[in-house]
Amino acid sequence: MVGRDRGARVTNENDGQNQNDSREDESPIWGMVGLVVGGVLAFKVLSAMGVRENEDLTLVEIVTCVALLFAPVYVLTTAGKHLRKDVEAGKSTAATYWTTMVGLSISALTLAGVTSIDDLIALIK
C-alpha cells in the first residue's frame, strides 16, 4: 500500500513537471510584443529625425534604430523570465503571471502610440 502511494505521488509530480516544461518558455510571445513596440518606436523616432525612405542612414540613426528596436524586447522577456521564476518557486500564481505580462504588454503598446490594429496598419502604410 505504501509503495502504491509513493508511485502515485511520483507520477503526479512528474505530470506537474511536464506541464511546467510545456508552459515554461513564453519568451517568444513577449519578444514578439517587444519587437512590435520597438519597431513602432524606431519608426516614429526615425521619422521625427527626418529620415526619408531612399536616404542612407548615418551611424547615429542606425544605433538609435537598433537600440529602440531591441530595448523593449529585452525588457519584456526579462520581466517574463523573472515572473515565471516566481511562479515556479510558488511565490505567485500563473494567473498573476499572465495578468501582469499582458498588462505590461498593453501598457508598452499604448505608450508607443498603438491603441488598435488600425494604428499598426496606418503606420505600415
C-alpha positions as CSV (number, residue, x, y, z in Angstrom):
1,M,0.0,0.0,0.0
2,V,2.8,2.4,0.8
3,G,4.5,1.5,-2.4
4,R,1.4,2.4,-4.4
5,D,1.2,5.8,-2.7
6,R,4.8,6.6,-3.5
7,G,4.3,5.6,-7.1
8,A,1.2,7.7,-7.4
9,R,3.0,10.7,-5.9
10,V,6.0,10.3,-8.2
11,T,3.6,10.1,-11.2
12,N,1.7,13.2,-10.1
13,E,5.0,15.1,-9.6
14,N,6.2,14.1,-13.0
15,D,2.9,15.1,-14.6
16,G,3.2,18.5,-12.9
17,Q,6.8,18.9,-14.0
18,N,5.8,18.0,-17.6
19,Q,3.1,20.6,-17.5
20,N,5.5,23.3,-16.3
21,D,8.0,22.3,-19.1
22,S,5.4,22.8,-21.8
23,R,4.4,26.2,-20.4
24,E,7.8,27.3,-19.2
25,D,9.0,29.3,-22.2
26,E,6.7,32.1,-23.1
27,S,9.7,34.3,-24.0
28,P,8.8,34.3,-27.8
29,I,5.4,35.8,-27.0
30,W,6.9,38.7,-25.1
31,G,9.7,39.0,-27.6
32,M,7.2,39.5,-30.4
33,V,5.3,42.1,-28.5
34,G,8.5,43.9,-27.7
35,L,9.5,43.7,-31.3
36,V,6.2,45.4,-32.3
37,V,6.7,48.1,-29.7
38,G,10.4,48.6,-30.7
39,G,9.5,48.7,-34.4
40,V,6.9,51.4,-33.8
41,L,9.2,53.4,-31.6
42,A,12.1,53.1,-34.1
43,F,9.9,54.1,-37.0
44,K,8.4,57.1,-35.2
45,V,11.8,58.4,-34.0
46,L,13.5,58.0,-37.3
47,S,10.5,59.8,-38.9
48,A,10.8,62.6,-36.4
49,M,14.6,62.8,-37.2
50,G,13.7,63.5,-40.8
51,V,14.9,60.2,-42.3
52,R,13.3,59.6,-45.7
53,E,12.8,56.2,-47.4
54,N,15.5,56.3,-50.0
55,E,18.2,58.0,-47.9
56,D,21.2,56.3,-46.4
57,L,21.2,56.1,-42.6
58,T,24.0,57.6,-40.6
59,L,25.7,55.7,-37.8
60,V,23.8,57.6,-35.1
61,E,20.5,56.8,-36.8
62,I,21.4,53.1,-37.1
63,V,22.4,52.9,-33.5
64,T,19.3,54.7,-32.4
65,C,17.1,52.4,-34.5
66,V,18.7,49.2,-33.2
67,A,18.5,50.4,-29.6
68,L,14.9,51.3,-29.9
69,L,14.1,48.1,-31.7
70,F,15.6,45.7,-29.2
71,A,15.2,47.5,-25.8
72,P,11.5,46.6,-25.4
73,V,12.3,43.0,-26.4
74,Y,14.9,42.7,-23.7
75,V,12.7,44.4,-21.0
76,L,9.6,42.3,-21.7
77,T,11.4,39.0,-22.0
78,T,13.4,39.7,-18.8
79,A,10.3,40.6,-16.9
80,G,8.6,37.4,-18.2
81,K,11.5,35.2,-17.1
82,H,11.6,36.8,-13.6
83,L,7.9,36.4,-13.1
84,R,8.0,32.8,-14.4
85,K,10.7,32.0,-11.8
86,D,8.3,33.4,-9.1
87,V,5.5,31.1,-10.4
88,E,7.9,28.1,-10.3
89,A,9.0,29.0,-6.8
90,G,5.4,29.2,-5.6
91,K,5.6,32.9,-4.8
92,S,3.0,33.7,-7.4
93,T,0.3,32.1,-9.5
94,A,0.1,31.5,-13.2
95,A,-2.9,33.9,-13.4
96,T,-0.9,36.6,-11.8
97,Y,1.9,36.0,-14.3
98,W,-0.4,36.3,-17.3
99,T,-2.2,39.3,-15.9
100,T,1.0,41.1,-15.2
101,M,2.6,40.3,-18.5
102,V,-0.5,41.2,-20.6
103,G,-0.8,44.4,-18.6
104,L,2.9,45.3,-19.3
105,S,2.4,44.5,-22.9
106,I,-0.7,46.6,-23.3
107,S,0.9,49.5,-21.4
108,A,4.0,49.3,-23.6
109,L,2.0,49.3,-26.8
110,T,-0.1,52.2,-25.6
111,L,2.9,54.3,-24.6
112,A,4.3,53.6,-28.1
113,G,1.0,55.0,-29.5
114,V,-0.6,51.7,-30.6
115,T,-4.1,51.5,-29.3
116,S,-5.6,49.4,-32.0
117,I,-4.7,47.3,-35.1
118,D,-5.7,50.3,-37.2
119,D,-2.7,52.2,-35.7
120,L,-0.4,49.5,-36.9
121,I,-1.9,49.4,-40.3
122,A,-1.7,53.2,-40.7
123,L,2.0,53.0,-39.6
124,I,2.8,50.4,-42.2
125,K,1.1,52.4,-45.0
